[in-house]
Amino acid sequence: MTDSILLKTLRGEATERPPFWFMRQAGRVLPSYMALKEKYSFWQMMKDPKLGAEVTLLPINDLGVDAAILFSDILVIPYAMGMGLEFSDSGPEFEKPLSHFDDPVAQLKPDPSKLQYIYDVIDEIMATKPAHIPLIGFCGAPLTVLCYMLQGIGRQIEFPEAIRFIYRNKKATKQLIDAIVELSIIYAQKQHEHGIQVFQLFETHAGLIPNELYNELFMPAVEKIGKAVRALGIPFIYFPKGMGVGLDKITPEICDFVSIDWQVPIEVARKLVDPGVGLQGNLDPRILLSSQDVIEKQLERYIEFGQKNQNWIFNLGHGFLPTIPYENARFMADWVRNADWKR
């Protein structure tokens, strides 16, 4: 595994090009995934070790990425805390969101054993993946997970019920955060026991609340998860989508690398983030709906940044959209791999 370009970059070693992988890379942008989706449900693909491993590794062959990321979902933590979870065609659904209860904290019944199927999938991935490809594990960050737990399915992307609860019930919010963090740490530790080499924390909705409130309620939880992960000797990547200028609070105490969304230019992010923290990102995935000529011009803008910054992982500013043509995703991957990065 010492020849992994991703692990070299995470260790601070020089490489001839930036490593790359993509969020939602094992998903609907891949024809091979869609063929499996016609036969199996999302739960089946997540829970069956052979299917879960197959889906996780599809992007290695289909896109030529430098890393695999575990095929799973950020809502497995609420599921393991006793919330009934189903995946329908319209997305994940809980039996009853926590905001509907007078005492949400009392509804939680954490059972780490409910996550065993994920470790079985990891075992299968480790037995079948190419030796030079590292496996990235992950979980959802506390604010994002809590929003879904309080509100339910995120059809209302502003999560009004969840945000109202957070503002009105800080004490209960902190108790819920503590419960999420405790199980998330167990989850990360078990993923590491079964072989993951990198861990990413997905805070998809960091921009829902002001930076000051986020730093008060949620950043200590992020730091606690990161500290537990890094104690295992594996790199910790933090993805706070929508954080904006709050990136100036990201220091080496928080994470090893921070993933940047497309709202902040990568050069601006580099000035905001502590120089001791590496960057990941931040191509707008919607550019992949354009022609390949337009895509190439956008990619060329990263050459100078990539030349100057060895501690950078090429990635999207969020996940692949299902409407993105596979040919464009492949074009991007080939371009990043073959471009002259002037290093």
Stockholm file with secondary structure:
# STOCKHOLM 1.0

chainA/1-343         MTDSILLKTLRGEATERPPFWFMRQAGRVLPSYMALKEKYSFWQMMKDPKLGAEVTLLPINDLGVDAAILFSDILVIPYAMGMGLEFSDSGPEFEKPLSHFDDPVAQLKPDPSKLQYIYDVIDEIMATKPAHIPLIGFCGAPLTVLCYMLQGIGRQIEFPEAIRFIYRNKKATKQLIDAIVELSIIYAQKQHEHGIQVFQLFETHAGLIPNELYNELFMPAVEKIGKAVRALGIPFIYFPKGMGVGLDKITPEICDFVSIDWQVPIEVARKLVDPGVGLQGNLDPRILLSSQDVIEKQLERYIEFGQKNQNWIFNLGHGFLPTIPYENARFMADWVRNADWKR
#=GR chainA/1-343 SS CTTCHHHHHHTTCCCSSCCBCCTTCSSTTCHHHHHHHTTSCHHHHHHSHHHHHHHHHHHHHHTCCSCEECCCCTTHHHHHTTCCEEEETTEEEESSCGGGSSCGGGGCCCCGGGGHHHHHHHHHHHHHSCTTCCEEEEEECHHHHHHHHHHCSTTSTTCHHHHHHHHHCHHHHHHHHHHHHHHHHHHHHHHHHTTCCEEEEEETTGGGSCHHHHHHHTHHHHHHHHHHHHTTTCCEEEEETTCGGGGGGCCTTTCSEEEECTTSCHHHHHHHSCTTSEEEECBCGGGGGSCHHHHHHHHHTTHHHHHHCSSEEBCBSSCCCTTSCHHHHHHHHHHHHHSCCCC
#=GC SS_cons         CTTCHHHHHHTTCCCSSCCBCCTTCSSTTCHHHHHHHTTSCHHHHHHSHHHHHHHHHHHHHHTCCSCEECCCCTTHHHHHTTCCEEEETTEEEESSCGGGSSCGGGGCCCCGGGGHHHHHHHHHHHHHSCTTCCEEEEEECHHHHHHHHHHCSTTSTTCHHHHHHHHHCHHHHHHHHHHHHHHHHHHHHHHHHTTCCEEEEEETTGGGSCHHHHHHHTHHHHHHHHHHHHTTTCCEEEEETTCGGGGGGCCTTTCSEEEECTTSCHHHHHHHSCTTSEEEECBCGGGGGSCHHHHHHHHHTTHHHHHHCSSEEBCBSSCCCTTSCHHHHHHHHHHHHHSCCCC
//
